[in-house]
Amino acid sequence: MTRTMTLPAPDEVALSPETTATACLDVDLEARILSCDAMARRFLELHPRYCRRDEAERLHIDPAAAFDAALWIASRQVAPDSTVLLPEVPASNGPVQINVLPFQPERVRIVVFWHNPDATFVSEQIPSLTARERAVLELAAAGLRRDRIGHQLNISLPTVDLHCRNLRRKLSALTMSEAVAVAARRNILSI
């Protein structure tokens, strides 16, 4: 079950898919940033209020109580859960949605969907995929299981797993379903 909380936002703006970017960060239970992708770095550069720097970089989202609760819920040992934080009204050039997802013990994945008018930066962040990775991705998007992908491409199951791991890493996804969704959103898929 996913919990949804509404965050306060200052002003309304019309958003289009062409200018909405996705940033992925991994944080610990104290919101220290452990890793992040290029879009997350760009988001933090453009929005310094979301990053507190003391002895380490920390992600800061208001209201802090809602964000702390979401971190705790996602990092529970038993029955961790996702939380979607939504602004009451999307802010111009700010987060549209923040997903707080269970990831690993003591580690939470934050996915920030934000309004980024800098479309050239978004297009530059499309990862380069090998021909084999692209083939695996397209077959996964078509709904084939790992064993069927291996059979179609005449490669072993461990090789399919290797390509899937690389795709998940390059697309900042936890699962292949999420990788397919990210690739579709970024217009990487040809199907």
N, C-alpha and C positions, 0 to 999 in steps of 0.2 A: 504494500500500500504506500502510495506517495502522498506526503503531506504538502499542502500549499499554504503559504503565508503571504500576505500582502505587505509591501514596504511602501513608505511614503515617497512620493516623487514630486519635484517642483513644477514642471510644466509639461504640456502635451506636445507631441510631435508626430507627424505621420511617418511611418516606417515602411521601407520597401525591402524585399529580400535582397536586392542588389547592394544595399548599403548596410545590411546586418552582418556582423562578423561574429565568429565563435572563438572564445579564448578558453584554454584548459590549464588549470593549475592543480597541483597536488599540495595539500597542506597537512600539517599534523593537528593534534587536538587543541593546540594553542594558536592555531591559524598561522603558524610560521610557514612560509612558502618553501617547499622542498624542491619543486621543479615546476617549470611552466614552458609553454610553447611560445613561438614568436609573436602570435597574436596577443597572448596574455602580456608579454613584455610591452607590446605596443599599447595595449589598454592601460597598463600601469603607468606608462610614460605620459599618456594623454590625460589620465585621471589620477593624479598623485594622492588624492584624498582617500583612495581605496588601498593605499599601501603605507603602513606605518613602519618606520625604520628606527629600531632601538638597537639591541644587540643582534637582531636578525630582521629580515624583511617579514612583515606580517600583513596578511590580508585583513582589511577592516571594512565591514559592511554594516551600515546603520539600518535598523536598530540593532545594536550589538547583542541584545538578549535573544532576539529571533535567530541571528546568525549563530550564536553560541549553542542554542538549543538544536539547531539543524546539524552542527558539527557533532554534538553529542549523540544525536539519534543515528547519524550515519556511521559512527564509529563504535557503536555498541557491539559487544562480543556475541550477544544473542539477539537475533532478529534485527539487524541493522536496517535502516529504512532511508529512502530518498526524500528530499524536501525540495520543493520548487518555491523560490522566493520571487514574487512578482511585484513590481512597483504598481501603486494604485493607478498612476498615469505614467506612461513611458516618458522619461526625461530626454531632452535633446542631447545627443551625443553621449548618452549614458547607458547603463544596463537596461535591457528590455526584460530579461529573465535571468535568474541565477539558479542553477541546479546544484544541489549538494548531494553527492552520490557516495555510497559506500565503495571503498576501493580495496584497501589492505588493512590488516590490523594496525591501528594507530595512524592511519593515513586515509585522507578523504580527498576525492576528486571534486573540484569546483569547475563547472562549465558556465561561462558567462556569455550570454548572447547580448551584444551591444550594438548600438547605432554607430557605424563608422563611415563617415562621409568620404574617407580616403580609399576609394575603390581600387586604385592602382596598388596600394599596399596589400589589399586582400588578394588580388589576382597574382601578385608576386609570391604569395605564400602557398600556392598550390604545389604540393609535393611532387617531385619527379618519381614516377613509378617505372619499374622495368616492364618490359613486354610481358614477361611471365606473371608478374604481380598484377598487371592490368587484366590479363586473361583470368587469373584466379578471382579477382574482384568481380569481373563481369559474370562469371559462372556462379559465384556466391549470390550476386544480385538476382540472378535468374532462379534462385532457390535451390541450387544443387548442394548436397551434403559434401563433406570433405572427401569421402571415399569416391563419390561420383565425379568430383572435380579431378581427383587423381587419375581416375579411369579416362575421363575426357581428354586430359592433357598428357596422358601416358607418363605420369610421374608418381613417385612413391608417396605414401601418406605422410612420412616425416618431412618430405619436401613441400607438400601442401601446407603442413603446419608451419614450416619456416616462412613461407610466403605470407601466410595469414598473420603470423607474429609481426613481420615487417610492415604489412599493411596497417595493422592496428597501431603500431608505433608511429608510422608516417602520418596517419590520419588522426592521431590522438584519440583513439577509440578503445573501449574496454572489451568489446565483443565484435565479431564480424558483422553482425546485424547493424551495430552502431557505425562500423566502418563503411558499410554500404550506404547507410543514411547520410553520413558526412560526405561521401563521394558524390551522391546524388545531389545534395545541396550545393556542392562546389562545382557541379557540372563536369565531373571527371569521367563519369560513366558514358559510354556511347550508346547504351541500350535505352 
